[in-house]
């Protein structure tokens, strides 16, 4: 054994003798049996009976007690460690879901944080990896606290936990906030006089700066109070650094009647906005940055998605700001598209802009939305309909404008089952027809127009209006039995529609008296009888109508009536040709209206 090894053993033996109360044992040689026994005890090996007896023979009673007490001491030490660990976990907000064993790396990290206050990067990374965000936040706050203590000469104060009052005070100093009397008294109590000196120096600098700013921005010395109590100081600081004021600060200035500062802030705000808008609308080549520049007003208008006036467009062109004009047009076009897509109506000026700029894309979108809106309004169902979309749109536009439909349009609606009795298109169409025939009656005095008007009012679901047309007539004074019969028949039909069967029957029989060879009043009597469930009478009157030429169940009755009433020869031929092209067999009756070409020369 080398001398170094022997020396180590001697020192180890001395330490064990001290630990186990055996310092009175004179033999210092590591070859002593006592060294072996103490080493075994320290390593928690079982002591043999022989060894216990030997200790008693050597009268090492305190050593025997120390060896016997060692397991208990270890257990107590373990409990102490566990208690300390629990306290650290609570202090540094470690949740139960993390590794809480004493063997965990977390324990030494918390111990170090509590004693030395700062962690190395690998320890910080461990806290991040374990998701201990609250612990990490406390560690960062402690590091900040330590840095602030160093900066403000408060290192003699030992506690660095963030909940300490000193931390809040130092944060106020760092933020340049005034301390309360309670804060100052606390610093004095803790004898942190250097910290207090730094604070007073800061305050002196602020007071001097406040006086300078008040002088610069022409605020009298007796206005604004002290910098500590006045909002004016941070406002003037913002003005000095060319920061914009918030709404609360502006309202305070208005209340204090500091309008010149409000105006200065507004000018800066507008100047900054102008610079931003110039970049946004590619107008930086325009050198004038004054807010009085016409460009500023133009760009503000663009930002609000308003169209430019003609003179503004010309001004942009003169200034060669073509990119700005292009951006402006596209921005406004986008605004209009979004407006149309959202279902909003465009106004007259917006439509004018669309047409002036020849925006066919927006016109198409506008037409598409308007078409859908009108289809919904008029409940146009285009299943099986072969009417061209353009024609459908034109029909609905004319109905919307209150313009009487072209006869070809009416024929197309009838052929494609779009004039159903309860439909909104039928109601709008027949209302226009009824109004037209009423006006024709007033213009010409021809009462046959009232027959047509009454018929159309009924089809427009307004039988009351239909009957009112003939309320004050003295039928005996009306010339022509056929006209009398027709007026009475349509009047009686209106009464039938409102189930005034007695008046309806009265009109029908009077019509028969005037014109017994016409089938229309007989059909009216048939429908009156059917409505009243008088089926024998219904059969009788229906047969009488058939004898006089009625064609029951004629699907083309409405078409025939319309074609018969067309006075314009060109329109008549147009409608007839359309019908014969659609179905020459079903509409063969239209051939009688077809104008025959003149015989060619042989």
Helices and strands as residue ranges (DSSP letters): H 3-19, H 33-42, H 49-57, H 61-91, H 105-115, H 121-129, H 133-151, H 165-175, H 181-189, H 193-216, H 232-240, H 247-255, H 259-280, H 294-303, H 310-318, H 322-341, H 348-356, H 360-378, H 389-401, H 407-415, H 424-444, H 448-459, H 463-468, G 475-477, H 481-497, H 501-514, H 520-531, H 535-547, H 557-564, H 569-582, G 588-593
